[in-house]
């Protein structure tokens, strides 16, 4: 009796923005482990080089990295075009690049701080989504419909976090945008979803441990622990796979039920 791997992503091409560290790297590792070809955007050349070496050694698919600043519209336009030229297509795009600049309070969020965050987290995401959608729509009109746009959201979409009002504004805007995109692009077979992770202990957090923060999140999470990068790889694989072809317009919490608890 043979066993079929229904999550085999061989032949799929996936772009991950901000993919050389943190949540983006977890998304990229997940799809690469399942056989996808991966294009990673990141602004840090040293991190890009390290990721390229890791992926080339460990995973079966092709991997490429590019230095792209998503806050620069023309870099995004050129980056999408370059990716399509290199791989022939983009099947899934993880819109993940972003920064978080926690402030003591809302009163301390200056205009430069506010605008700098939105330039990357909101406007950069918009540029990426638009260019990726243009490619997928053109491909659909040529007879090859389908595609998956995945936005990395946050629990701040629905939960209050003092000092991160600007961050929440960007994530909330993208979550709202995803609903309209899902409706507008559906006729081309393109699905759009938002992933809202809870506290994920990435390599950066592990290198700079804060037991107080980790303990706080663990105590507020019904599953009794924080999340780890492996915990979000599965949703990345699912949303890239054809098994999610009828799943669109959703905001998916990966948070151990923290976002729905009243305790």
C-alpha positions, 0 to 999 in steps of 0.5 A: 500500500502506497502512502501519498504526501498530499502536501507535496509542494514540488513545482510550487514557487513561493516568495517570502518578503522579510524571509531571512529571519523571524516569522518569514524564515519560518514560513520559508522553511516550512514550504521548502521542507515540502519541496517548494522553490523559494524566493526570499526578500531581505535587506540584510545581505549577510542574513540573505547569504546565510539563508541561501546556504542553509536552503541550498544544503537542506532542501530539495527545491531551488532557492534564491535571495534578493535585497528588496526594500518593500517600502520602495515601490520601484524595488518591489515592482522590479523584484516581482518581475525578477522573480517571475523571470527567474522562476517562471511564475509565483504561486504563493506570496507571503507578505511578511516584511515589517518592523515593530517599534514599541513606544512607551505610550500612544503619546510617544508615537511621533510622526516620523516613527508612525510614518516609518512603520507604515512605509514598510508594514502597510505601504510595502505590503500594498506594493507587494500585494498589488504587483503579485496580484497583477502577475497572478491575474495576467497568468490566469487570463493566459489560461493558468488560474490560481495563486495564494496571497498570504498576509502575516497579521498579528493579534493586534488586529483584534487585541489592544496593545498600548504603545503599538497603535501604529503597528496595529493600525497597519496590521488592521488595515491589511486584514481589512484589505485582505477581505476585499482582495479575496472577493475581487480576485476570486474569479481568477482562482486567487485566494487571499488569507491573513495569518495572525500569529500569537507570541512566536519564540523566533531565533531573535527571541531565543538569542535575547531571552526575556523570561518575564515576557515569555512567561506572561504570554505562556500564562495567558495562552490556554495551551500553556506555552508560547509558540515556536517557528515550527508551529507556523510552518504547517499553515504556510504549507497548507495555504501554499498547497492545492488543498487550500484551494477553497479557503479564502478571505479568512483570518487564521489565528495561530496562537494557542487560543490566546486570542479567544480566551476571556481568562 
